Amino acid sequence: MKKIIALFVLFFAFSINANAQENKDAKTKASIELEAKANADLKKLIEVTNIEPSTHRTYYSLFYKKHRDFSKPNITDAERKSIMEYMVGKLTAGLKPEQIEALKKNSETFRILISQAGN
């Protein structure tokens, strides 16, 4: 009886461990995709505004959050609009006036940076 219980416990321990590993792989793939999209947005911002290297990490985090929020399932139009308004506020808050002007002159890049467009 003790052997049966021991085998039963070991079986469940290994099955739980295998399931946890599968979930970790799925999260890693999604995270890598979000990181690539955030890096692409950061490169576009650097091309247009030439932001200081000390702010790269801040903007990378902002773009990562944007893509994470847009990738949520069943996102509504109101939520999309809210994310875009948040992005406009945060994106322009850290830029100098001449950088904001350069970004707004390049309207296609600005649209891509604040929305889900191009991804």
C-alpha positions in Angstrom: 0.0 0.0 0.0 2.8 2.4 0.8 4.4 1.7 -2.6 1.2 2.5 -4.4 0.9 5.8 -2.5 4.5 6.6 -3.2 4.1 5.9 -6.9 0.9 8.0 -7.0 2.7 11.0 -5.4 5.7 10.7 -7.8 3.4 10.5 -10.8 1.6 13.7 -9.9 4.9 15.5 -9.0 6.3 14.8 -12.5 3.1 15.6 -14.3 2.8 19.0 -12.5 6.5 19.8 -13.3 6.0 18.9 -17.0 2.9 21.2 -17.2 4.7 24.1 -15.5 7.6 23.7 -18.1 5.1 23.9 -21.0 3.5 27.1 -19.6 7.0 28.7 -19.1 7.9 28.0 -22.8 4.7 29.6 -24.0 5.3 32.7 -21.8 8.8 33.0 -23.1 7.8 33.0 -26.7 5.2 35.7 -26.1 7.7 37.7 -24.1 10.3 37.5 -26.9 7.7 38.7 -29.4 6.8 41.7 -27.2 10.5 42.6 -26.7 11.1 42.5 -30.5 8.1 44.9 -31.1 9.2 47.2 -28.3 12.7 47.4 -29.7 11.3 48.1 -33.2 9.3 51.0 -31.8 12.3 52.3 -29.9 14.4 52.3 -33.1 11.7 54.3 -34.9 11.6 56.8 -32.1 15.4 57.2 -32.1 15.4 57.7 -35.9 12.9 60.5 -35.7 13.8 62.3 -32.5 17.4 61.3 -31.6 16.5 60.8 -27.9 19.3 60.6 -25.4 20.7 57.1 -24.6 19.8 57.5 -20.9 16.1 57.5 -21.8 16.2 54.4 -24.1 15.3 52.0 -21.3 12.3 54.2 -20.2 10.9 54.3 -23.7 11.6 50.6 -24.2 9.5 49.9 -21.1 6.7 52.1 -22.3 6.6 50.4 -25.7 6.7 46.9 -24.1 3.7 47.9 -21.9 1.9 49.2 -25.0 2.4 45.9 -26.9 1.5 43.8 -23.8 -1.7 45.8 -23.3 -2.7 45.6 -27.0 -2.0 41.8 -27.0 -4.6 41.1 -24.4 -7.5 39.0 -25.7 -10.9 40.5 -26.2 -9.7 44.1 -25.9 -12.4 46.7 -26.5 -12.3 49.8 -28.7 -12.6 51.9 -25.5 -9.6 50.2 -24.1 -7.6 50.7 -27.3 -8.4 54.4 -27.3 -7.4 54.6 -23.6 -4.1 52.9 -24.4 -3.5 55.3 -27.3 -4.2 58.4 -25.1 -1.9 57.1 -22.4 0.8 56.5 -25.0 0.5 60.1 -26.4 0.8 61.5 -22.9 3.7 59.4 -21.8 5.6 59.7 -25.1 5.4 63.5 -25.4 6.0 64.1 -21.6 9.6 63.1 -21.8 10.5 64.8 -25.1 11.8 68.2 -25.8 9.5 70.6 -27.8 11.7 70.2 -30.9 11.6 66.4 -30.6 7.8 66.5 -30.3 7.6 68.7 -33.4 9.8 66.3 -35.3 7.7 63.4 -34.3 4.4 65.1 -35.2 5.9 66.1 -38.6 6.4 62.4 -39.2 2.8 61.5 -38.6 3.1 57.9 -39.8 5.8 57.1 -37.3 3.8 58.9 -34.6 0.7 56.8 -35.4 2.7 53.6 -35.2 4.3 54.5 -31.9 1.0 55.3 -30.1 -1.1 52.5 -31.7 -1.1 48.9 -32.6 -0.5 49.8 -36.2 2.4 48.2 -38.1 2.6 45.2 -35.8 
